[in-house]
Amino acid sequence: MKPILEVRDLSIEAGPKAHPIPLVQDVSFSVAEGSTLAIVGESGCGKSVTAMALMRILPEPAVRISEGEIRFCDEDLVAAPERRMQEIRGNIISMIFQDPIASLNPIQTIGDQIIEVIRTHQSISKREARKRAIALLQSVRLPDAEKRINYYPHRLSGGMCQRVMIAMAMAGSPRVIIADEPTTALDTTVQAQVMALLRKAQTETGTAIILITHNLATAAESAKDVAVMYAGRIIEYGPVREVFIAPAHPYTQGLLGAIPDNADGDGEIAKLTEISGNVPRPGTLPQGCAFEPRCKSAQPQCRQQRPELTMSGARKVACFFPNAELAAQ
Amino acid sequence: MTALLSCRDLVVEYATADGPLRAVDRVSLDIEHGQTLALVGESGCGKSTLARAIMGLTRVTSGSIKLEGRELVGLSAREFKPHRPSIQMVFQNPYGSLNPRLSVGRIVEEPMLIQKIGTSETRRKRVLDLLDRVGLASAAATQYPHQFSGGQRQRVAIARALALNPKLIVCDEPVSALDVSVQAQVLNLLVELQKDLGISYLFISHDLAVVRHIAHATAVMYLGRMAARSTSREFWKRPAHPYVQALKEATPSMEAIRAGISGHPILEGEIPSALNPPPGCRFSPRCRYGIDICRRTDPPLRQLNDRSWVACHRVTVAADGTVEPPEPLTVQG
């Protein structure tokens, strides 16, 4: 399928222009209509900064796009003027944030907040907008939508606030939704509800979803493709089942091994696979592969040279010595 | 052998502007020597209040908490102090639970200072031993919390909890703030310490993958009540209680992905307010197996076999002792 949003060689940097600190480097991915791409990684890997860049809401000039393209249809959003971005935000690309309670204005009713979004993008009367807001809240299955539309956010639970955020994100019938850790702050059973809601919205409207998460299982359940980021770069990218069932990059392998799994049984508690060390901080990256200091299968070559993201079957891997099983295929 | 810690019919009520809120409602549990009891539940289920009650940090309304047979409920702060070394705690947020103005050495030493244990010389040696024990270099003692990553800070917090040779460590979501790769390091450390030192853990978590990995026994709470309890590691394989089933189904698991399973039934609704709990079984408004009796009477926690207890009217035990989860209701009309 034709990609609806395509990111090419995106780099993001911070700090003074003379000595910039790279946060994200040469990131490329694309997402097709009606499909979901998951971007996974640990804290500081650059996944949220990438999301903010797509919406062009980086705190410029402190953090800025230094290179690359973000192509929506035939338009490059990196070069788009702010006026055009205002049309795009909420209308074509919208975003759902991690903390639903903090993302809503506490001194405005949820109805007013949704109506504002609707009326920013469509010239319809307040009455019409209100009707549409109620319909949106009903579509995200907020109980008693007609009554709750007059509530202030503090009267709603975290799960309900996230429903309101999704309703708001859907208000402009966007082509792409960026969901940045949409369920991290929610309870387990409510997480499942919110993810189901996103999938439902996707099948109904054909919107593309970019799901940013640190939870590999959440990514595996909802996404078609996955991009694994480490220290500002994509290190493995491909179809979700393939990547998670037979990870090629040692970091992806390590991440999957570190998740407790299949641990039932009355025997001794098994030892989890650890990735030693810590995630490197931006600006302190080694010369070669960024994962080399923590990698079990590192070779001298890994220290001197940085592996490029190269095609290997249906996926791309940035490693000189990817999973041996995969090479045999 | 008696349990290390046992709670019986524990009730904790908070006074709120809208009347008393029963955060923990007649909860009983046992923590065995050298084992891990996982306490699972969603927000508002009372798991943190229960932990605070066990730590003696909140007033217990009624019921009993016994540590090796000695009653802890009703003790004054002064009377509680000699028991404190036995029960220590590791908190969720390693950024908020370490004093940023104290060196790591001083943080780990502090419990010993408070309990007036040893001389400065012996304490210093003990601090270095503890740091080594949790995998930190002795140089860490002179450094400050901000110089460490989240995982390393959690190691400091564990060293502090170990300082007084506790019998029980209450771990309140100890790995939820950590990255997956670091989470595994801390979980491995906890398991290793348990093996070597015979410590028991009360492990509070909402992460089923972690719980299934680390716990010998599990207790699931819902809205202040104990929904199910089991001393079997098989507990999650075939949960009997409808809420426990729902929790399991709601958790995305790599297991399911490998098996190619997708699309679980989704539990509707949210957790009701503890100020105004629903009548009968508290889970009944969300339960797909609910019948009339569930909406009228609160099911007591009953023993199914020698290892499991469940609070559900609809769970049955077959003649051969196998536990049968509720049958789906037949839809009429």
Interface residues (C-beta under 8 A of the other chain):
Chain A: E42 S43 S157 G158 G159 M160 D187 T188 T189 V190 Q191 A192 Q193 M195 A196 H214 N215 L216 A217 T218 A220 E221 R241 F244 I245 G254 L255 L256 G257 A258 I259 P260 D261 N262 A263 D264 G265 D266 I269 A270 K271 L272 T273 E274 I275 S276 N278 V279
Chain B: E42 S43 S149 G151 Q152 D179 V180 S181 V182 Q183 A184 Q185 L187 N188 V191 H206 L208 A209 V210 R212 H213 I214 S232 R233 E234 F235 W236 K237 A246 L247 E249 A250 T251 P252 S253 M254 E255 A256 I257 R258 S262 H264 I266 L267 E268 E270 I271
